């Protein structure tokens, strides 16, 4: 069974606050990971980002067992990748802003920096660029509000459940 600390942390996307003992080279501090507070073996497990498609990560099928409570305690919780609206105007340059209520796609790089991809109207829909606005600190996530719609998976698209 996982420890009380690991069970208290929900499964999801995190930035590591310290290197994983016995995996310092693969999972240093400041890494994007998907944390599961359980595993087949019992202890919690972290998965590394594997491939990024359409600004969304898929994670490795194998991971690193976490038996260090200090590693779990130092993790910084991040919002799940997906679509959000800004609840206030966002300044991105000296005289450049993204308007309040703008639709954005939230993503990350391997260093767990927050990346916002601002929707651009295109034809009868929206396009999200493959380059976005990068923020070192996750504080910008405080102005993100989930949007209430579902986008059906493309025909033949592989669905992977991370939990």
N, C-alpha and C positions, 0 to 999 in steps of 0.2 A: 504494500500500500504506500501511497505518497505521504509525505509529511503534512502536518497541519498547515504549515506555511505554503506548501505547493498547492494544497487543496483550496486555500483561501484566494489564490491567484487564479482568475478565470483563464480558460484556454483562449488564445488570441495572439495578436501581433504585438511585439515588444521591441524596444531598443535595449540591448544589454548595457548594464551599468558597470560591469566588470568582466574580465575574461573568465571563461569557463575553465576551472581547474582540470588539468589533463587534456585540455583542448584549446589552449591559449592561442595557438597559431590559427586554428580554424574558426574559433569564436572569440575574438578579442572584444574588449569593451567597445561600445559604439557600433554594434552589429545588429542588423535586422534579423529577427528570428520569429518563428511561429512556435509558441509554447503550448504544450499539452500538460495539464496537471496530472496526467496518468499515462501509462504505457502498458503494453502487453507484459513487459518485464516487471512492472510495478512502479518504479520511480518515475517522476516527471521526465519529459523529453523535449528537446528543442530541435526544430528543423530549420535548415538554412534555405534561403531563396535559391531557386534553381534556374528558372527561366521567366522572363518578363514578356508577356504578350498583351497588347492593348492596354499598357500601363498597369497591369496586374501581375503579381508574382504567383508562380506555382512553387511549391516547396519540395525539397528532396523527400523521397519515400523513406529513407533511413535517417535517423537522427542521433543525437548525443543525449545519453542519460544524464540527468542532473541530480546529483546527490549532495550538493552544496547549498544549504539554506541561504548563505550570504549572496550567492549568485542570483537566486530567485528574488530575494529581498531587494536587490539593486536594480532589477529590471524596471524599465519605464513603460507603462501601458500606452499603447497607441490606438487610435481609432482604426477600425477596419477599412480596408481599401473599398472604394465605391463612390457613389454619387452623393453630393451634398450641395446645399445652398449657403451662401455667405449671409450671416445675420447682421452684418454691418459692412461698410465700405472698407476695402483693404488697400492700404498704400503699398505699392511695389517699386516705386522710384520717387525721385524728388517731386515730380509733378505728374506721376502716373498712378492711377487707381484702378481697382476692379470694383465695379458697382455692387452695392448691397443687393442681395437676392440673386446674384449671378450663380449659374449652375457650374459646379466644378467637379472634377474627378480627383479623388484623393489617392495618391500613390506614394511610394518610397523608393529610395535607392538602397544599395546594400549597406550603407552606413546609417540607415534608418532616418535619413533626413526627410522631412515632409516635402512632398512635391504636389502642387496643385496645378491641374491641367484645366484651363478655362475653356468652357464650351464655346464653339463658334457656330452660329447658324449656317447651315449649308442645305440648300434645296428645301425639302420638307422635313428636315431634321437637324441634328446637331453633329458636329465633328469635334472630337477631342484630339488635340495635337499630340505628337509623341515626345515633345519637349514641353516642360512646364516651369513653374515658378518654384525654386528650391528655397526651403527655410531650414536652417541648422537646428533650431529649437522647435519642439513640437507645440509651443504656445499658440501658434496660429490655428491649431485645431480647435481652440476654444470658440472660434467664430463660425464653426461649421455646424449646420443643422442637417440631419438626415432628410432626404427627400422621400416622399411616400409613393413610390411607384416601383414596379418590377419590370425588368427587361428580360424577355424570354431568351433562353439559350438558342444559339444558332443551330439549325438542323445538323446533326452529326457531331456537334461539339461535345467533347468529353466533359462530363461533370465529375469533379473531384471534391469529395466531402472531406474537410480537414478535421472533423470531429465526429 
